[in-house]
Amino acid sequence: MGIVVDEKNFEEVVLQSTLPVLVDFWAEWCGPCKMMLPIVEELASEFEGRVAVTKVDVDGSPSISARYGIRNIPTILFIKNGEVVDKQVGAVPKTTLVSKINALL
């Protein structure tokens, strides 16, 4: 599973990471988020040590969601050196996310 981040550890885990970071914005009540969960978990293990895969619960961390203008979920941000370099909104096939991750590496 990805690293759970919230207001307390977002800065350290995501913005100060030396690795590229995938940030999955999700919620427990979100059907498409549940569809993406196994894909995100596969990516976490496949890219372990090369990409930090993190998860932000939009209900538990509304300030992070607001900071990045998250209006729809699932939304996945791709962050490198503390900056958002790509974004994916909605449920998509694993291949879409893999190609975006490979572009970061």
Secondary structure, 3 states (H helix, E strand, C coil): CCEECCCCCHHHHHHCCCCCEEEEEECCCCHHHHHHHHHHHHHHHHCCCCCEEEEEECCCCHHHHHHCCCCCCCEEEEEECCEEEEEEECCCCHHHHHHHHHHHC
